[in-house]
């Protein structure tokens, strides 16, 4: 199943990048995000269509399919 909203943890898992690097790049490049609440805290999820091509390709490869 293809998820449309991915957290920094999800992206870090399939792309072998750190969460901190992903957060900095997302802010710098203006990825579409929304704030989610969980267990007394919050985190951001990023929309798949606004992610850069290299991240989208890594996600597709983790699913063994093309987007």
N, C-alpha and C positions, 0 to 999 in steps of 0.2 A: 504494500500500500504506500502510495506517495503522500507524504505529509506536506502541506503547503506552508506551515509555520514551523520553523526550526529554532531551537534554543542554541545558545553558544556551546552548551555541553554536547548537543547532537552534532553540531558542525565540527567541533573538536574531535569527536569520536571517529568520524569517517574521513576527515581531512588531515589528521595527524598534526594539527596546529593547537596552540594553547588558547584557552578561553580569553585570556587577557589580550592576546594579539587579535583575536576575532572581534572583541569589543572595540578596540582602538580602530581597527580597519572599518568596522561598521559605522562608527561615528564620523570618521574622516570621509568616507565615501557616501554617506547618507542612505544607508540601507533602510527600507521601510520596516518599522518595528512597532510592536505594541507591548505594553507592560502587563505582566501577569502577576498575580499574587499567589503565594504558596507558603504554608507553614510559618506565618508571621513575617515573611519577607517578600521580596519581589524579584523578578527577573524579566529579561526581554526576550521576545521571540521575533525572528526575522522572516519576512515573506520570501519564499523560494524564488519568485520571479524577479526580485530586486537584487538577489545575490549575484556576484560576479561570475563570469563563465567558468573560471577554474574551480570555484566552489560548487557550482551546479554540476559540472562534469564529475567531480569527486563523489557527489551525492548519487548521481546516476550510476556510477561504477559500483558504489556500495550496494545498490539495489540490483545490479547486473542488468541494466536497461538504459535506454536513451530517453531523455525528457523531450 
